[in-house]
Amino acid sequence: MIVKEEMLSKLRRYFDLNLYEVKLWASILSRGVSTAGELSDIADVPRSRSYDVLESLEKKGFVMMKLGKPIKYIAIPPNEVVDRVKKNMHLNAQEKIKRLDNLKSSDLLKELDSLHTNGISLVDPNELSGCLRGRHNLYNHLDMMVKDAKTSINIMTSHQGFLRKTESLKPLLELAKKKGVKIRIAAPLNKENKHLSNELKGIAEVKHVDKISSRFVTIDSNDLVFMLMSDQEVHPTYDMGVWVKTPYFASAMDGMFNAIWNKA
């Protein structure tokens, strides 16, 4: 049996299997029922590993062991495998989420917080900066900043950025507003995103600003994230931002934001 490397690669990615697992699974699908030795020869997997790998596939729901001797394995229909994998992934994710939720009230997290607090206190403020690669990481960091906001959040963004930030940050902005945080968003408003201004009423002040092309967020005139490229010219994977924790720079950016805001 010859299976293209491209197909094996896709199977590994979709089903979270290792190379030996996908080789043996593809082999048993082509045979329906087979012994470990036969599958080992077909898949070009060492016999010393084939039993362990088939046992792993059995536990994951890809194959079933046939009763009788010699020991043979039966292929589970691919559609059923997909359903099983989805179910297992969901259960595993729920279990991991539960463990993390329990961690929040544990002594371990208090120890981790203590380590971080003590470590940060030793760091020169000039060193509190970082590069954020990829839009996913950018928004994860913005989530954290918005959660910690105490007095103000100023956001200057593009028309597409306004759509993204409303979708991603709205629940956190609502919580920040309830804490008394003043939230302002400056962005080019058009037919595509203007309706979001109404969705954010009571949460944030929104103004149409199209005379300057910039993307940045300031929190409490202390933290600043600014994006280095236009979001219309860069793929989300390659989007990049810089985070700095400096009242001097953040206050200067707030001053620029205020000047633009008052003219809008």
Order of alpha helices (4+ residues) and beta strands (2+ residues): alpha-alpha-beta-alpha-alpha-beta-beta-alpha-alpha-beta-alpha-beta-alpha-beta-alpha-beta-beta-beta-beta-alpha
